[in-house]
Amino acid sequence: MTKVIPPAVIVGLGSCLPPRVLTNDDVRRRGVLDTSDAWIRSRTGIARRRAADDDISTGDLAVAAGRAAQESAAARADLVLVATTTPDRRCPATAPEVADRLGLGTVPAFDLAAVCSGFLYGLVVATALVRTGVCARPLVIGADTYSRIVDPLDRDTAVIFGDGAGAVLLRAGDRAEPGALAGTDWGADGTGADLIAITAGGARQPDPAHRMSREERYFRMRGREVYGQAVRRMTDSSRAVLAKAGWRPASVGAFIGHQANQRILDSVADRVGIPPRHRYGNLRDVGNTAAASVPLALADTAAHRRIPPGTPTLLTAFGGGLTWASAAMTWPKARPCDHPPQPRTADSTTSPTTRPTRRNPSWPLSTTTS
């Protein structure tokens, strides 16, 4: 008798945005940039973004989003994966401390670096871990503070990026259940590693005396080439995952792409065959939040209850590396929770989190709470 392998199901959604809002004019004035609000909106679709204050780190955002996702699911994670390009330290990983601050004890915890594809890479890994029985309830967090690595004087990047964190909690479930993952696709091409990069600070060019140029020390992106790669890779990956799931593009009722640039999102959706009425996102209000982009858009869309549970949904992302990934899933039943970041100061102590409670009693609990 063939053993049926249960799919992974998203049962919790969480988000966290730092409170400080930067408008396009704020960014323009800060970097004395030769641009305007109208230019930025027309080229990117972005009107504002969030920026973390100096006392808020990537880990702080990740903790808040992870706590919110557990609260949404009314369940505790048994593994923590943090997708980020901006960890709190180069060593160790951010995830173990996030797990500790969530009161999860000694559960496995690790970081994943795939730049803006990081969350979907994490979703692929977590799905496999659930299906093989390695863990029961993985918590996948995408968190980034690009305000720490973007040059405020660089018009090509300063107007695009924002800070934030989003998270999902998964468990094994049924294929007919809302939130079930029907297929995943991922890939990478290292020949394009220099298209999106920070040259200085790694093992190849450590630059301990900070003698390298400003261009080498900050995040840089070759926009024209990245645009073409992003459209092609996300389009191909989206088509591949739809084929794996056995779905036609016309059956997709919700499309959420990495919130990088509205032109890119529209180009991918047009090529795949997703009509405008089925495209969702929050790019205008939060900008490109890197690894946090897709889960933040998921949570924001779910918060407005725009999509019926069970709706066939396509997620796709592209990032540095080069990396890309897509997922086919049904829209989850979970209602999102959000929490403000709580800065971790030098004298603060870990406060173990007991079983999460619902923030809004009107929201239904997920079907499994163990």
C-alpha positions in Angstrom: 0.0 0.0 0.0 1.4 3.4 -1.0 1.9 5.8 1.9 0.2 9.1 1.4 2.5 12.0 2.2 0.5 14.9 3.7 1.1 18.4 2.3 2.3 21.3 4.4 -0.4 23.8 5.3 0.0 27.4 6.3 -2.1 27.9 9.5 -0.6 31.1 10.9 0.3 34.5 9.5 2.2 37.2 11.3 3.7 40.6 10.4 5.8 43.4 11.9 6.6 46.8 10.5 8.7 49.4 12.3 6.7 52.5 13.2 8.8 55.1 11.4 7.4 56.0 7.9 9.6 57.5 5.2 7.8 59.2 2.3 9.4 59.6 -1.1 10.1 63.2 -0.2 11.8 62.2 3.0 14.1 59.8 1.1 14.8 62.5 -1.5 15.7 65.1 1.1 17.8 62.8 3.2 20.1 61.8 0.3 19.8 65.1 -1.6 18.7 62.9 -4.5 17.9 64.3 -8.0 14.4 62.8 -8.2 10.8 63.5 -7.1 7.8 61.8 -5.6 6.2 61.6 -9.0 9.2 60.0 -10.6 9.6 57.4 -7.9 5.9 56.5 -8.0 5.9 56.2 -11.8 9.0 54.1 -12.0 8.5 51.8 -9.0 4.9 52.2 -7.7 6.3 53.1 -4.2 4.9 56.0 -2.2 6.3 55.3 1.3 8.3 52.7 3.3 9.1 51.9 6.9 12.5 52.3 8.5 13.8 50.8 11.7 15.2 53.2 14.3 18.7 52.5 15.5 17.5 50.5 18.5 15.5 48.1 16.4 17.3 45.2 14.7 16.3 42.5 12.2 16.0 40.1 15.1 13.6 42.4 16.9 11.3 42.5 13.8 11.6 38.7 13.4 10.6 38.0 17.0 7.5 40.2 16.7 6.5 38.6 13.4 7.2 35.1 14.7 5.1 35.7 17.8 2.3 37.1 15.7 2.3 34.0 13.4 2.2 31.6 16.4 -0.6 33.7 17.9 -2.5 33.5 14.6 -2.2 29.7 14.6 -2.7 29.3 18.3 0.3 26.9 18.2 4.0 26.8 19.1 6.7 26.2 16.6 9.2 23.3 16.8 11.7 24.8 14.3 12.6 28.4 13.5 14.0 29.5 10.1 14.9 33.1 9.5 15.4 34.2 6.0 17.5 37.5 5.9 20.3 39.4 4.3 20.8 41.6 7.3 21.4 39.4 10.3 22.0 41.0 13.7 25.5 39.7 13.6 27.8 38.0 11.0 28.2 35.3 13.6 26.2 33.6 15.0 22.9 33.2 13.1 19.9 35.4 14.2 17.4 32.5 14.3 18.6 30.8 17.6 18.2 34.0 19.6 14.8 34.6 17.9 13.7 31.1 19.0 15.0 31.8 22.6 13.2 35.1 22.8 10.0 33.4 21.6 10.3 31.0 24.5 10.8 28.0 22.3 13.7 26.5 24.2 16.2 24.4 22.3 14.2 23.9 19.1 16.4 23.8 15.9 16.9 27.3 14.5 18.9 28.6 11.5 19.3 31.4 9.1 18.8 31.2 5.3 20.4 33.6 2.9 18.8 33.9 -0.5 18.2 37.7 -0.5 14.7 38.6 -1.7 13.9 35.0 -2.5 14.7 34.0 1.0 11.2 33.6 2.4 10.1 31.3 -0.5 13.3 29.4 -0.2 12.5 28.9 3.4 9.0 27.8 2.5 10.3 25.1 0.2 12.6 23.9 3.0 9.9 23.9 5.6 7.5 22.1 3.3 10.0 19.3 2.8 10.7 19.1 6.5 7.0 18.7 7.3 6.3 16.2 4.6 9.2 14.0 5.7 8.3 14.2 9.4 11.5 16.0 10.5 9.4 18.6 12.2 5.7 19.2 12.9 5.3 23.0 13.1 8.1 25.0 11.4 8.0 28.8 11.7 9.4 30.6 8.6 10.3 34.2 9.0 11.4 36.7 6.4 13.0 39.7 8.1 15.3 42.5 6.8 16.5 46.0 7.7 17.8 47.2 4.4 18.1 50.7 5.9 21.3 49.5 7.4 22.9 48.5 4.1 21.4 50.8 1.5 23.3 54.0 0.6 21.0 57.0 1.1 23.0 58.8 -1.6 22.2 56.1 -4.2 19.1 57.0 -6.2 18.9 53.5 -7.7 18.4 51.8 -4.3 17.5 54.4 -1.7 14.0 55.0 -3.1 13.2 51.3 -3.3 13.9 49.5 0.0 12.1 49.4 3.4 12.3 47.4 6.6 10.0 44.8 8.0 9.3 41.1 8.9 6.6 38.6 8.0 6.1 35.0 9.1 4.1 31.9 8.6 3.6 28.8 10.7 3.0 25.5 9.0 1.9 22.0 9.9 0.9 18.8 8.1 -2.6 18.8 6.8 -4.9 17.7 4.0 -4.7 18.6 0.3 -8.3 20.0 0.3 -7.5 22.2 3.3 -7.1 26.0 2.9 -3.5 26.9 3.0 -2.2 23.7 1.6 1.0 23.8 -0.5 0.4 22.2 -3.9 3.8 22.6 -5.4 7.1 24.5 -5.2 9.9 25.5 -7.6 13.3 27.1 -7.0 16.6 27.7 -8.7 19.8 29.8 -8.7 22.3 31.1 -11.2 25.7 32.1 -9.7 26.9 33.6 -12.9 24.8 36.7 -12.0 26.2 37.0 -8.5 27.6 40.5 -9.1 24.2 42.0 -10.3 23.0 42.4 -6.7 25.8 42.6 -4.1 27.7 44.2 -1.3 31.3 43.8 -2.4 33.1 44.6 0.9 32.9 42.9 4.2 32.9 39.2 3.3 35.7 36.7 3.4 36.8 37.6 -0.2 37.2 41.3 0.6 36.9 41.7 4.4 38.0 45.4 4.5 38.6 45.6 8.3 40.0 49.2 8.0 37.1 50.4 5.9 39.3 51.5 3.1 37.2 50.4 0.2 35.0 52.8 -1.6 31.4 53.8 -0.7 30.2 51.9 -3.7 31.8 48.7 -2.5 30.6 49.0 1.1 26.9 49.6 0.4 24.3 47.5 -1.3 24.4 47.9 -5.1 22.2 46.7 -7.9 22.5 46.8 -11.6 18.9 47.8 -12.2 18.5 47.3 -16.0 20.0 43.8 -15.9 18.2 42.8 -12.7 14.9 43.9 -14.3 15.3 41.5 -17.2 16.5 38.6 -15.1 13.7 39.1 -12.5 10.9 39.1 -15.1 12.3 36.0 -16.9 13.1 34.0 -13.9 9.9 34.6 -12.0 7.8 34.0 -15.2 9.6 30.7 -15.9 9.4 29.6 -12.2 5.7 30.5 -12.0 4.9 28.5 -15.1 6.9 25.5 -13.7 5.2 25.5 -10.4 1.7 25.7 -12.0 2.6 22.7 -14.1 3.7 20.8 -11.1 0.4 21.6 -9.3 -1.6 20.7 -12.4 -3.1 24.2 -12.5 -3.9 26.4 -15.5 -3.1 30.1 -15.2 -6.8 30.8 -15.6 -7.5 28.9 -12.4 -5.3 31.1 -10.2 -7.4 33.5 -8.2 -4.6 35.3 -6.3 -1.1 36.3 -7.4 1.5 37.7 -5.0 4.9 38.4 -6.3 8.0 39.8 -4.6 7.2 43.4 -4.0 10.2 44.8 -5.8 8.8 47.1 -8.5 5.3 47.4 -9.9 6.5 47.2 -13.5 8.2 43.9 -12.8 5.2 42.5 -11.0 2.9 43.5 -13.9 5.2 42.1 -16.5 5.4 38.7 -14.8 1.7 38.5 -14.2 1.0 39.5 -17.9 3.3 36.8 -19.2 2.0 34.1 -16.9 -1.6 35.1 -17.7 -2.8 36.5 -14.4 -5.4 39.3 -14.9 -5.0 42.5 -12.9 -8.1 41.7 -10.7 -6.2 38.7 -9.2 -3.0 40.6 -8.4 -2.4 41.6 -4.8 0.4 43.4 -2.8 1.4 46.3 -0.6 4.4 47.7 -2.5 3.0 51.3 -2.5 3.0 51.5 1.3 6.0 49.4 2.4 8.4 49.3 -0.6 10.7 46.4 -1.2 11.2 44.7 2.1 13.5 42.0 0.6 12.9 38.6 2.4 10.0 40.0 4.3 8.2 41.1 1.1 6.0 38.0 0.3 4.9 37.2 3.8 4.1 40.9 4.5 2.0 41.0 1.4 0.3 37.7 2.4 -0.6 39.1 5.8 -1.7 42.5 4.5 -4.0 40.9 1.9 -5.4 38.4 4.5 -6.0 41.2 7.0 -8.4 42.9 4.5 -10.2 39.5 3.9 -10.0 40.1 0.2 -9.6 36.4 -0.9 -11.8 33.5 0.1 -10.0 30.6 1.8 -9.1 27.8 -0.6 -8.5 30.1 -3.6 -5.7 28.8 -5.8 -2.8 31.2 -5.2 0.6 31.7 -6.9 3.6 33.2 -5.0 6.9 34.0 -6.7 10.1 35.9 -5.9 13.5 36.8 -7.3 16.6 37.9 -5.5 20.4 38.2 -5.5 22.5 35.2 -6.0 20.8 35.0 -8.4 18.0 33.1 -6.8 14.3 32.6 -7.6 11.4 30.5 -6.2 7.7 30.0 -6.5 4.9 28.2 -4.7 1.4 27.1 -5.6 -1.0 27.0 -2.6 -4.6 27.5 -1.7 -5.4 30.7 0.2 -5.1 30.0 4.0 -8.0 30.3 6.4 -5.7 31.8 9.1 -6.3 35.4 10.2 -3.1 37.4 10.5 -1.8 39.0 13.7 0.8 41.8 13.9 3.0 43.1 16.6 5.1 46.2 17.0 8.9 45.5 17.4 10.2 45.5 20.9 13.9 46.6 20.9 16.3 44.2 22.8 18.5 46.3 25.0 21.8 45.2 26.6 20.1 44.7 30.0 16.9 43.1 28.8 16.1 39.5 29.7 14.5 36.8 27.7 10.8 36.5 28.5 9.7 33.0 27.6 6.4 32.9 25.6 3.8 30.5 26.8 1.1 29.2 24.5 0.1 32.2 22.3 -3.3 33.7 22.8 -5.6 35.2 20.2 -5.2 39.0 19.8 -8.7 39.4 18.4 -11.4 37.0 19.8 -13.4 37.4 16.7 -10.8 35.6 14.6 -11.3 31.8 14.4 -8.6 29.5 15.6 -6.8 27.2 13.1 -8.0 23.6 13.0 -5.0 22.2 14.8 -3.5 23.7 17.9 -1.0 21.1 19.0 
